[in-house]
Amino acid sequence: MTTMRAKVRVSEVKVSGDCELLTFNAVAKSTSYPEDGSDEDNSYARWSPSREIKLTVANPALHGKLAIDEKFYVDFTPAN
């Protein structure tokens, strides 16, 4: 089974009617990363420098649960 893990940052939260529109982008820094690799974001930015995920959340119980700049792992595992 092939899996992939991404690390993303919430870059936008918009309310549209009864839905919340979430945008996630790749983790990245505007400055350089430490050469010793001690910043985990460095590994994710190196191998996946560009990424965008957009989700529409219709469940009102989940609205307001994610904030700008929060970071999350996203795992991609095949589904049957």
MARBA-957878 format. One record per residue: x, y, z of N, C-alpha, C in turn; residue in one letter; residue number from 1. Coordinates in nm, 2 decimals. Example, Ala and Ser with C-alpha at 12.3 -4.5 7.8 and 13.67 -1.06 7.14 Angstrom:
% residues 2
<atom n_X="1.32" n_Y="-0.57" n_Z="0.78" ca_X="1.23" ca_Y="-0.45" ca_Z="0.78" c_X="1.32" c_Y="-0.33" c_Z="0.78" res="A" n="1"/>
<atom n_X="1.28" n_Y="-0.22" n_Z="0.71" ca_X="1.37" ca_Y="-0.11" ca_Z="0.71" c_X="1.29" c_Y="0.00" c_Z="0.79" res="S" n="2"/>
This chain:
% residues 80
<atom n_X="0.08" n_Y="-0.12" n_Z="0.00" ca_X="0.00" ca_Y="0.00" ca_Z="0.00" c_X="0.09" c_Y="0.12" c_Z="0.00" res="M" n="1"/>
<atom n_X="0.07" n_Y="0.21" n_Z="-0.10" ca_X="0.15" ca_Y="0.33" ca_Z="-0.11" c_X="0.08" c_Y="0.44" c_Z="-0.03" res="T" n="2"/>
<atom n_X="0.16" n_Y="0.52" n_Z="0.05" ca_X="0.10" ca_Y="0.63" ca_Z="0.12" c_X="0.19" c_Y="0.75" c_Z="0.10" res="T" n="3"/>
<atom n_X="0.14" n_Y="0.87" n_Z="0.12" ca_X="0.22" ca_Y="0.99" ca_Z="0.11" c_X="0.17" c_Y="1.08" c_Z="0.23" res="M" n="4"/>
<atom n_X="0.26" n_Y="1.15" n_Z="0.29" ca_X="0.23" ca_Y="1.25" ca_Z="0.39" c_X="0.28" c_Y="1.39" c_Z="0.34" res="R" n="5"/>
<atom n_X="0.19" n_Y="1.48" n_Z="0.36" ca_X="0.22" ca_Y="1.62" ca_Z="0.33" c_X="0.20" c_Y="1.70" c_Z="0.46" res="A" n="6"/>
<atom n_X="0.27" n_Y="1.81" n_Z="0.46" ca_X="0.26" ca_Y="1.90" ca_Z="0.58" c_X="0.21" c_Y="2.03" c_Z="0.52" res="K" n="7"/>
<atom n_X="0.10" n_Y="2.08" n_Z="0.57" ca_X="0.04" ca_Y="2.20" ca_Z="0.51" c_X="0.01" c_Y="2.31" c_Z="0.62" res="V" n="8"/>
<atom n_X="-0.01" n_Y="2.43" n_Z="0.58" ca_X="-0.04" ca_Y="2.54" ca_Z="0.67" c_X="-0.18" c_Y="2.60" c_Z="0.62" res="R" n="9"/>
<atom n_X="-0.26" n_Y="2.63" n_Z="0.71" ca_X="-0.39" ca_Y="2.70" ca_Z="0.68" c_X="-0.36" c_Y="2.84" c_Z="0.63" res="V" n="10"/>
<atom n_X="-0.39" n_Y="2.87" n_Z="0.50" ca_X="-0.36" ca_Y="3.00" ca_Z="0.45" c_X="-0.48" c_Y="3.09" c_Z="0.44" res="S" n="11"/>
<atom n_X="-0.60" n_Y="3.03" n_Z="0.43" ca_X="-0.72" ca_Y="3.12" ca_Z="0.42" c_X="-0.84" c_Y="3.04" c_Z="0.48" res="E" n="12"/>
<atom n_X="-0.92" n_Y="3.12" n_Z="0.54" ca_X="-1.05" ca_Y="3.07" ca_Z="0.59" c_X="-1.16" c_Y="3.17" c_Z="0.55" res="V" n="13"/>
<atom n_X="-1.25" n_Y="3.13" n_Z="0.47" ca_X="-1.36" ca_Y="3.22" ca_Z="0.43" c_X="-1.49" c_Y="3.15" c_Z="0.46" res="K" n="14"/>
<atom n_X="-1.59" n_Y="3.24" n_Z="0.49" ca_X="-1.73" ca_Y="3.19" ca_Z="0.51" c_X="-1.80" c_Y="3.23" c_Z="0.38" res="V" n="15"/>
<atom n_X="-1.87" n_Y="3.13" n_Z="0.33" ca_X="-1.96" ca_Y="3.15" ca_Z="0.21" c_X="-2.09" c_Y="3.08" c_Z="0.24" res="S" n="16"/>
<atom n_X="-2.19" n_Y="3.16" n_Z="0.27" ca_X="-2.32" ca_Y="3.11" ca_Z="0.30" c_X="-2.31" c_Y="3.02" c_Z="0.42" res="G" n="17"/>
<atom n_X="-2.36" n_Y="2.89" n_Z="0.41" ca_X="-2.35" ca_Y="2.80" ca_Z="0.52" c_X="-2.23" c_Y="2.72" c_Z="0.53" res="D" n="18"/>
<atom n_X="-2.13" n_Y="2.75" n_Z="0.44" ca_X="-2.00" ca_Y="2.67" ca_Z="0.43" c_X="-1.88" c_Y="2.75" c_Z="0.48" res="C" n="19"/>
<atom n_X="-1.78" n_Y="2.68" n_Z="0.51" ca_X="-1.65" ca_Y="2.74" ca_Z="0.54" c_X="-1.55" c_Y="2.69" c_Z="0.43" res="E" n="20"/>
<atom n_X="-1.48" n_Y="2.78" n_Z="0.36" ca_X="-1.39" ca_Y="2.75" ca_Z="0.26" c_X="-1.25" c_Y="2.76" c_Z="0.31" res="L" n="21"/>
<atom n_X="-1.18" n_Y="2.64" n_Z="0.31" ca_X="-1.04" ca_Y="2.64" ca_Z="0.37" c_X="-0.94" c_Y="2.62" c_Z="0.26" res="L" n="22"/>
<atom n_X="-0.83" n_Y="2.69" n_Z="0.27" ca_X="-0.72" ca_Y="2.68" ca_Z="0.17" c_X="-0.60" c_Y="2.65" c_Z="0.25" res="T" n="23"/>
<atom n_X="-0.53" n_Y="2.54" n_Z="0.21" ca_X="-0.40" ca_Y="2.50" ca_Z="0.27" c_X="-0.29" c_Y="2.51" c_Z="0.17" res="F" n="24"/>
<atom n_X="-0.17" n_Y="2.55" n_Z="0.21" ca_X="-0.06" ca_Y="2.56" ca_Z="0.12" c_X="0.06" c_Y="2.49" c_Z="0.19" res="N" n="25"/>
<atom n_X="0.16" n_Y="2.46" n_Z="0.11" ca_X="0.28" ca_Y="2.40" ca_Z="0.15" c_X="0.35" c_Y="2.48" c_Z="0.26" res="A" n="26"/>
<atom n_X="0.41" n_Y="2.41" n_Z="0.36" ca_X="0.48" ca_Y="2.48" ca_Z="0.46" c_X="0.61" c_Y="2.54" c_Z="0.39" res="V" n="27"/>
<atom n_X="0.65" n_Y="2.65" n_Z="0.43" ca_X="0.77" ca_Y="2.72" ca_Z="0.38" c_X="0.81" c_Y="2.83" c_Z="0.47" res="A" n="28"/>
<atom n_X="0.93" n_Y="2.87" n_Z="0.45" ca_X="0.98" ca_Y="2.99" ca_Z="0.53" c_X="1.03" c_Y="3.09" c_Z="0.43" res="K" n="29"/>
<atom n_X="1.03" n_Y="3.22" n_Z="0.47" ca_X="1.08" ca_Y="3.32" ca_Z="0.38" c_X="1.23" c_Y="3.34" c_Z="0.41" res="S" n="30"/>
<atom n_X="1.28" n_Y="3.28" n_Z="0.51" ca_X="1.42" ca_Y="3.28" ca_Z="0.54" c_X="1.48" c_Y="3.14" c_Z="0.52" res="T" n="31"/>
<atom n_X="1.61" n_Y="3.13" n_Z="0.53" ca_X="1.67" ca_Y="3.00" ca_Z="0.50" c_X="1.65" c_Y="2.90" c_Z="0.62" res="S" n="32"/>
<atom n_X="1.66" n_Y="2.77" n_Z="0.59" ca_X="1.64" ca_Y="2.67" ca_Z="0.69" c_X="1.78" c_Y="2.64" c_Z="0.75" res="Y" n="33"/>
<atom n_X="1.78" n_Y="2.59" n_Z="0.88" ca_X="1.91" ca_Y="2.55" ca_Z="0.93" c_X="1.97" c_Y="2.44" c_Z="0.86" res="P" n="34"/>
<atom n_X="2.10" n_Y="2.44" n_Z="0.84" ca_X="2.17" ca_Y="2.34" ca_Z="0.76" c_X="2.17" c_Y="2.20" c_Z="0.83" res="E" n="35"/>
<atom n_X="2.15" n_Y="2.20" n_Z="0.96" ca_X="2.15" ca_Y="2.07" ca_Z="1.03" c_X="2.02" c_Y="1.99" c_Z="1.01" res="D" n="36"/>
<atom n_X="1.92" n_Y="2.05" n_Z="0.94" ca_X="1.79" ca_Y="1.98" ca_Z="0.92" c_X="1.70" c_Y="1.98" c_Z="1.04" res="G" n="37"/>
<atom n_X="1.73" n_Y="2.06" n_Z="1.14" ca_X="1.65" ca_Y="2.05" ca_Z="1.26" c_X="1.51" c_Y="2.11" c_Z="1.25" res="S" n="38"/>
<atom n_X="1.48" n_Y="2.18" n_Z="1.14" ca_X="1.35" ca_Y="2.23" ca_Z="1.12" c_X="1.27" c_Y="2.13" c_Z="1.03" res="D" n="39"/>
<atom n_X="1.17" n_Y="2.06" n_Z="1.08" ca_X="1.10" ca_Y="1.96" ca_Z="1.00" c_X="1.04" c_Y="2.02" c_Z="0.88" res="E" n="40"/>
<atom n_X="0.99" n_Y="2.14" n_Z="0.88" ca_X="0.93" ca_Y="2.20" ca_Z="0.76" c_X="1.03" c_Y="2.20" c_Z="0.64" res="D" n="41"/>
<atom n_X="1.16" n_Y="2.20" n_Z="0.67" ca_X="1.26" ca_Y="2.20" ca_Z="0.57" c_X="1.24" c_Y="2.08" c_Z="0.48" res="N" n="42"/>
<atom n_X="1.22" n_Y="1.96" n_Z="0.54" ca_X="1.21" ca_Y="1.84" ca_Z="0.46" c_X="1.09" c_Y="1.84" c_Z="0.37" res="S" n="43"/>
<atom n_X="0.98" n_Y="1.89" n_Z="0.43" ca_X="0.85" ca_Y="1.90" ca_Z="0.35" c_X="0.86" c_Y="2.00" c_Z="0.24" res="Y" n="44"/>
<atom n_X="0.92" n_Y="2.11" n_Z="0.27" ca_X="0.94" ca_Y="2.22" ca_Z="0.16" c_X="1.03" c_Y="2.18" c_Z="0.05" res="A" n="45"/>
<atom n_X="1.14" n_Y="2.10" n_Z="0.09" ca_X="1.23" ca_Y="2.06" ca_Z="-0.01" c_X="1.17" c_Y="1.96" c_Z="-0.11" res="R" n="46"/>
<atom n_X="1.09" n_Y="1.87" n_Z="-0.07" ca_X="1.04" ca_Y="1.76" ca_Z="-0.16" c_X="0.91" c_Y="1.80" c_Z="-0.22" res="W" n="47"/>
<atom n_X="0.84" n_Y="1.89" n_Z="-0.16" ca_X="0.71" ca_Y="1.93" ca_Z="-0.21" c_X="0.70" c_Y="2.08" c_Z="-0.20" res="S" n="48"/>
<atom n_X="0.77" n_Y="2.16" n_Z="-0.28" ca_X="0.78" ca_Y="2.30" ca_Z="-0.26" c_X="0.65" c_Y="2.38" c_Z="-0.29" res="P" n="49"/>
<atom n_X="0.56" n_Y="2.32" n_Z="-0.37" ca_X="0.44" ca_Y="2.39" ca_Z="-0.41" c_X="0.32" c_Y="2.29" c_Z="-0.39" res="S" n="50"/>
<atom n_X="0.22" n_Y="2.34" n_Z="-0.32" ca_X="0.10" ca_Y="2.26" ca_Z="-0.30" c_X="-0.01" c_Y="2.35" c_Z="-0.26" res="R" n="51"/>
<atom n_X="-0.13" n_Y="2.32" n_Z="-0.30" ca_X="-0.25" ca_Y="2.39" ca_Z="-0.25" c_X="-0.36" c_Y="2.29" c_Z="-0.24" res="E" n="52"/>
<atom n_X="-0.43" n_Y="2.29" n_Z="-0.13" ca_X="-0.55" ca_Y="2.20" ca_Z="-0.11" c_X="-0.66" c_Y="2.30" c_Z="-0.07" res="I" n="53"/>
<atom n_X="-0.78" n_Y="2.28" n_Z="-0.13" ca_X="-0.90" ca_Y="2.36" ca_Z="-0.10" c_X="-1.01" c_Y="2.26" c_Z="-0.05" res="K" n="54"/>
<atom n_X="-1.07" n_Y="2.29" n_Z="0.06" ca_X="-1.18" ca_Y="2.21" ca_Z="0.11" c_X="-1.30" c_Y="2.30" c_Z="0.15" res="L" n="55"/>
<atom n_X="-1.42" n_Y="2.25" n_Z="0.12" ca_X="-1.54" ca_Y="2.32" ca_Z="0.16" c_X="-1.60" c_Y="2.24" c_Z="0.27" res="T" n="56"/>
<atom n_X="-1.62" n_Y="2.30" n_Z="0.38" ca_X="-1.67" ca_Y="2.23" ca_Z="0.50" c_X="-1.82" c_Y="2.28" c_Z="0.52" res="V" n="57"/>
<atom n_X="-1.91" n_Y="2.18" n_Z="0.50" ca_X="-2.05" ca_Y="2.22" ca_Z="0.52" c_X="-2.10" c_Y="2.19" c_Z="0.66" res="A" n="58"/>
<atom n_X="-2.03" n_Y="2.11" n_Z="0.74" ca_X="-2.08" ca_Y="2.07" ca_Z="0.87" c_X="-2.05" c_Y="2.19" c_Z="0.97" res="N" n="59"/>
<atom n_X="-2.16" n_Y="2.25" n_Z="1.02" ca_X="-2.15" ca_Y="2.37" ca_Z="1.10" c_X="-2.07" c_Y="2.34" c_Z="1.23" res="P" n="60"/>
<atom n_X="-2.07" n_Y="2.21" n_Z="1.28" ca_X="-2.00" ca_Y="2.17" ca_Z="1.40" c_X="-1.85" c_Y="2.19" c_Z="1.38" res="A" n="61"/>
<atom n_X="-1.80" n_Y="2.19" n_Z="1.26" ca_X="-1.66" ca_Y="2.20" ca_Z="1.23" c_X="-1.61" c_Y="2.34" c_Z="1.19" res="L" n="62"/>
<atom n_X="-1.71" n_Y="2.43" n_Z="1.18" ca_X="-1.67" ca_Y="2.57" ca_Z="1.15" c_X="-1.60" c_Y="2.64" c_Z="1.26" res="H" n="63"/>
<atom n_X="-1.49" n_Y="2.71" n_Z="1.23" ca_X="-1.42" ca_Y="2.78" ca_Z="1.33" c_X="-1.31" c_Y="2.70" c_Z="1.40" res="G" n="64"/>
<atom n_X="-1.30" n_Y="2.57" n_Z="1.36" ca_X="-1.20" ca_Y="2.48" ca_Z="1.42" c_X="-1.06" c_Y="2.50" c_Z="1.38" res="K" n="65"/>
<atom n_X="-1.04" n_Y="2.56" n_Z="1.26" ca_X="-0.90" ca_Y="2.58" ca_Z="1.21" c_X="-0.87" c_Y="2.73" c_Z="1.19" res="L" n="66"/>
<atom n_X="-0.75" n_Y="2.76" n_Z="1.23" ca_X="-0.71" ca_Y="2.90" ca_Z="1.22" c_X="-0.59" c_Y="2.92" c_Z="1.13" res="A" n="67"/>
<atom n_X="-0.58" n_Y="3.04" n_Z="1.07" ca_X="-0.47" ca_Y="3.08" ca_Z="0.98" c_X="-0.34" c_Y="3.05" c_Z="1.05" res="I" n="68"/>
<atom n_X="-0.25" n_Y="3.00" n_Z="0.97" ca_X="-0.11" ca_Y="2.96" ca_Z="1.01" c_X="-0.10" c_Y="2.83" c_Z="1.09" res="D" n="69"/>
<atom n_X="-0.21" n_Y="2.77" n_Z="1.13" ca_X="-0.20" ca_Y="2.64" ca_Z="1.19" c_X="-0.14" c_Y="2.54" c_Z="1.09" res="E" n="70"/>
<atom n_X="-0.06" n_Y="2.44" n_Z="1.14" ca_X="0.00" ca_Y="2.34" ca_Z="1.05" c_X="-0.06" c_Y="2.21" c_Z="1.08" res="K" n="71"/>
<atom n_X="-0.08" n_Y="2.13" n_Z="0.97" ca_X="-0.14" ca_Y="1.99" ca_Z="0.98" c_X="-0.06" c_Y="1.90" c_Z="0.89" res="F" n="72"/>
<atom n_X="-0.06" n_Y="1.77" n_Z="0.93" ca_X="-0.02" ca_Y="1.66" ca_Z="0.84" c_X="-0.14" c_Y="1.62" c_Z="0.76" res="Y" n="73"/>
<atom n_X="-0.12" n_Y="1.59" n_Z="0.64" ca_X="-0.23" ca_Y="1.53" ca_Z="0.56" c_X="-0.18" c_Y="1.40" c_Z="0.50" res="V" n="74"/>
<atom n_X="-0.24" n_Y="1.29" n_Z="0.53" ca_X="-0.20" ca_Y="1.16" ca_Z="0.49" c_X="-0.29" c_Y="1.11" c_Z="0.37" res="D" n="75"/>
<atom n_X="-0.22" n_Y="1.06" n_Z="0.27" ca_X="-0.29" ca_Y="1.01" ca_Z="0.15" c_X="-0.27" c_Y="0.86" c_Z="0.15" res="F" n="76"/>
<atom n_X="-0.38" n_Y="0.79" n_Z="0.18" ca_X="-0.37" ca_Y="0.64" ca_Z="0.18" c_X="-0.48" c_Y="0.59" c_Z="0.09" res="T" n="77"/>
<atom n_X="-0.45" n_Y="0.49" n_Z="0.00" ca_X="-0.55" ca_Y="0.44" ca_Z="-0.09" c_X="-0.67" c_Y="0.39" c_Z="-0.02" res="P" n="78"/>
<atom n_X="-0.79" n_Y="0.42" n_Z="-0.08" ca_X="-0.92" ca_Y="0.38" ca_Z="-0.02" c_X="-0.98" c_Y="0.28" c_Z="-0.12" res="A" n="79"/>
<atom n_X="-1.05" n_Y="0.19" n_Z="-0.06" ca_X="-1.12" ca_Y="0.08" ca_Z="-0.15" c_X="-1.25" c_Y="0.13" c_Z="-0.19" res="N" n="80"/>
